[in-house]
Amino acid sequence: MKINAKIKYALQTLVDIAMYNNNNEGVLQKEIAHRQQISNKYLDQIISGLKSAGLISNIKGKKSGYQLTRSPERISLYEIYQAFEGNLNLGERRNTANEPKPTTTRASAEYWLELNEVVIAYMEKSDLKSVVENQRKYDAFSNENMYYI
């Protein structure tokens, strides 16, 4: 299973918004792009997908920025995945020719179905808040280990 770049950048974008929207003015797209090293053009696509999925919204006003539509603990990683890929399907694709499948594929199909359920369950129980908290730990660790000359 490979997670595409849009999903990875979407998670980075959501973490950025969660961390930097301290005064409820929203987080500016150019600031997200700079901190996350994402081009504005590509970030437009990410923002569009996140808005369509109902995960972020614009704050209107002088400094129009983005905010989460709900608290980070109520946004699952599976929702972020679904915003760009739809439902996860690790199983076999349907046979368009309607050819009968050999009976030996039933066991492997069952395995993939079970794995699919495990991955979805893990992504559903994993929330944005836990990723934000981990990022804050990494940031604190990095700041503690800075040496100045």
Residue pairs with C-beta under 8 A, 6 or more apart in sequence:
1 90
1 119
3 81
4 84
4 85
6 45
6 46
6 49
6 84
7 80
7 81
7 83
7 84
7 85
9 36
9 38
9 42
9 43
9 46
10 46
10 49
10 50
10 80
10 83
10 84
11 77
11 80
11 128
11 131
12 36
12 38
13 32
13 36
13 38
13 43
13 46
13 47
13 50
14 50
14 55
14 56
14 68
14 72
14 75
14 80
14 128
15 128
15 131
15 132
15 135
16 27
16 32
16 35
16 36
17 27
17 32
17 56
17 66
17 67
17 68
18 68
18 72
18 128
18 129
18 132
19 132
19 135
19 136
20 27
20 31
20 35
21 27
21 65
21 66
21 67
21 68
24 59
24 67
25 59
25 61
25 63
25 65
26 58
26 59
26 63
26 64
26 65
26 66
26 67
27 65
27 66
27 67
28 63
28 64
28 65
28 66
29 40
29 43
29 44
29 47
29 65
29 66
30 40
32 38
32 43
32 66
33 39
33 40
33 43
36 43
38 46
47 56
47 66
49 83
49 84
50 56
50 83
51 57
51 58
52 83
53 79
53 80
53 82
53 83
54 69
55 68
55 69
55 75
55 79
55 80
55 83
56 66
56 67
56 68
56 69
57 66
57 67
57 69
58 64
58 65
58 66
59 65
59 66
59 67
68 75
68 128
71 129
72 127
72 128
72 129
72 132
73 127
73 128
73 129
74 127
75 127
75 128
75 129
76 123
76 124
76 125
76 126
76 127
76 128
77 123
77 124
77 126
77 127
77 128
77 131
78 88
78 120
78 123
78 124
78 126
80 128
81 88
81 123
88 116
88 119
88 120
88 123
89 116
90 112
90 113
90 115
90 116
90 119
91 109
91 112
91 113
91 116
92 105
92 109
92 112
95 101
